[in-house]
Amino acid sequence: MTQRVIRALIVFSVIAAFSLPIYAWDETGHKITAYIAWQRMTPEVREKVVKILLTAPEDSDISTFYLPYGSRNVESRKREYFMLMATWADIIRDKAFPVRVKNYDHGDWHYNNAFWKFEKGGVVMLDNMPKTGLAMDKLADFSALIRSSAPDPEKAVAIAWLEHLIGDMHQPLHASGKVSPSTPEGDRGGNAFLLTPKGTPRDQQENLHWFWDSIIARNIPNNDKCDADYIDPIAQEIMRLFPAEKFKGRLLPGDFEAWKKESVTFATTEVYRGVEFFQTPSDKYKKKALEIAQERMALAGYRMGDIFNEVFGTKQSVSESTIPCKMIRKVMYPITKTSSVKQTLEIALLDLCPTQVASRPMYSFMIDGNMVMKEYDVLRTFKTEAEARKYAADNKITDVSF
Ligand SMILES: [Zn+2]
């Protein structure tokens, strides 16, 4: 056996021996998301992404996980490798590999909590709490890095993190810190919200964060099946229930802030409704939670695939002249360079040919089936879709999608 194969076997046996702590969608959730992304990626992009992953620094073990042999065909092995790499950010938490932990593990990169509380039956956002978790910063950093001229080994690490963080930020409890008298600094994404009876020993406690992280695996137990027999059919069923067409206009390509906002909305409207401290969630709650989780995983997968297609695909040359100067889209508003919880998702009239361009972030828009990076200004916002459509009709704006 080559040294590489021996190392791979050691890595795999260690993973099998330790049940890794759960910090986000668990392994099942992340692999499902990556499976869906893979289906969306073009064959060319799949090749390119795997090729870059294999250039990763040796101490990251990213390349070690690819097994260049086996009975399965090459395409399946590459897909499974890509799926496994969506869990790499959790794999590297394993303390049995202290150097890897030191070089790569970052517990606070997996979430970014917006703080809020229930008050008089409503939800109050708390904007002045200290920042918790760097997931949003890292999404922006890695998304810029894979577009830059950085060397491939750096891009490999960035791809693995992106695969993971895109999934994490679609888990509503990775974006939420619920404040209450018993948790004045937030409940750490539901980790402090116990679902087991009062007095349950610590090692047997279950909490709301765990409930959401492990939702698929608890509803559909694995029973020792391999990924191809377990993950793939689940992911296919999720794609059937939530096809990409269903999200038309809601994919909001590359708009990490908007994706997080959706998670925050779920956290404040659904996740804490109908569930009580120290009580097992009802069947009704479980059903609704599963549905939301599946939708979030589907969205995360499509969005992940789109990012890799956009960055690593052969750029379709969209003639500048075919890009309209004015179009109507949903964007986070007001536009800011940095993230702000005060932004809201608004239907807006955009100017893609602004004459006075302030320092705007670049944003990718789907125009005529092509992803185009553009700077833009917001000329005005609309209160309703109907108002926007009427404005479009009156002003001959043809590119309208929400
Ligand atoms: Zn995570």
Residues whose N, C-alpha, C, O or C-beta is under 5 A from the ligand:
A	BS01	ZN	Y23 A24 H110 D168
